Amino acid sequence: MSKSKVITSREEDYSQWYIDIVKKAGLADNSAVRGCMVIKPKGFALWEKIQGQLDKMFKDTGHVNAYFPLFIPKSFLSREAEHVEGFAKECAVVTHHRLMNAPDGSGVVVDPKAKLEEELIVRPTSETIIWHTYKDWINSYRDLPLLINQWANVVRWEMRTRLFLRTAEFLWQEGHTAHATKEEAIAEARQMQEVYATFAEEYMAMPVIRGAKTANERFAGAEDTLTIEALMQDGKALQAGTSHFLGQNFARAFDVKFLNENNKEELVWATSWGVSTRLIGGLIMTHSDDSGLVIPPKLAPTQVVIVPIPKPSPEIGEVADKVIAALKAKGVSVKFDLDLKKRPGFKFAQYEMEGVPVRIGIGKRDLEKGVVEVARRDTKEKTSIPVDGVAEHVVQLLEDIQNNLFQTALDFRAKHTTSVDNFDDFKAVLKQDTPGFVSAHWDGTAETELKIKELTKATIRCIPNDNEQEAGECVLTGKPSKERVLFAKAY
């Protein structure tokens, strides 16, 4: 079967290309529940790699894991006005606590006598229930800082969904920290933005812009939202992670106070931060091609696959065992494909589709020469390597692939970042097939920000950290501006 029949090309239909890869690479399927997804074993293995590395990074910065309830009393969301306004339209609500058999025998129905005294909200995010809990955990400055993370699922009632990128239910982590001072909380929010950026760049090989959201784009209830923004191959931006300085808003709403070192009562300072299974969508759209998924080696559940040609034999098995032992000794994850039902050509196409970074082919003719064939997924280059040198070659090759994927994505972003000084040029860039980031002056008002979005569908992705200050004029209104911001169409 030709690849063109398996995957729609990016040029033909980028959206369908993405869906094709998710499904053909065995990452996820649509669920019987509208807007939800089934994460398949290969997709979940990728999430486990992401989760495992991030969890280590969180613990290395002093955080510990806990778990909080899925259900949140409706009254909790009412305590912080901006927060409830931000999530009200996305909440799934539980109103009854049991079912009953229908009197006419047609099935089950909600028992009308089982109405809850107070409705429960299915967790859209956990600030409210966590801060209600923190009131009992925090009494003194000795209890601070409190550095908690949880791995969980959340529900946000999305109607227009796309696998991994936007689903009604998704997996994520959410950090929630409490601090004695404003300065400590701000430092925490910045630290976690950098943890996310480091993970994105060093493990996902996905370059990101570090910056702050505008007031209009901040998390509901936050005083400041820090973000990492990535650029996908179709020229659209992806918000890949956010870290929020919450000030004392949630502490005030839930009366979370502590006695300071002078025995005076103060409200605590808060942060929250999170990334989700959306990262898998970002990985796909940053690196993959018309042959299928491309996974950076540091996150690949299987880094190397060995395929016997044309089928297993004692001689091939002996060499494969030697190579596997040498690779595992160097910390490389490897699979030996002994499936007799599939031909080598089919296997090659399958592992190319699934994004395995390195493929090793071992055939009788190769063994006569004392070599094996090593193919890299990113460039598809093939090299004959002496058996004794395979492990060292593959370790270096995995590093080369990781670096090449990052550099390719970085070069793409540089090529598709454009500075403009007038609205005609601004619109012209955004009408291109691959628009990318647009750097332009903005007058700082929400009205102008919303008008630009209305006219072009582009939003301000962020005000970059350490942004260069320069006098200019707003790209739309001509009013004075002190700095450029990054616009883009986005997922």
KAPEZI-V791499 format. One record per helix or strand of 2 or more residues. SS is the DSSP state (h for helix, s for strand). FROM is the first residue (numbers start at 1). TO is the last residue. If there is no record, write none. Layout:
ss=SS from=FROM to=TO
ss=SS from=FROM to=TO
//
This chain:
ss=h from=3 to=6
ss=h from=14 to=24
ss=s from=28 to=30
ss=s from=37 to=39
ss=h from=41 to=60
ss=s from=64 to=65
ss=s from=71 to=73
ss=h from=74 to=77
ss=h from=81 to=90
ss=s from=92 to=96
ss=s from=99 to=101
ss=s from=108 to=110
ss=h from=112 to=114
ss=s from=115 to=122
ss=h from=127 to=137
ss=h from=141 to=143
ss=s from=146 to=155
ss=s from=169 to=179
ss=h from=182 to=202
ss=s from=209 to=212
ss=h from=215 to=217
ss=s from=224 to=231
ss=s from=237 to=247
ss=h from=249 to=253
ss=s from=257 to=259
ss=s from=265 to=267
ss=s from=269 to=276
ss=h from=278 to=287
ss=h from=297 to=299
ss=s from=304 to=309
ss=h from=314 to=329
ss=s from=334 to=337
ss=h from=344 to=354
ss=s from=358 to=363
ss=h from=364 to=369
ss=s from=371 to=376
ss=s from=382 to=386
ss=h from=387 to=415
ss=s from=417 to=419
ss=h from=423 to=430
ss=s from=437 to=441
ss=h from=446 to=456
ss=s from=459 to=464
ss=s from=469 to=473
ss=s from=480 to=488
//
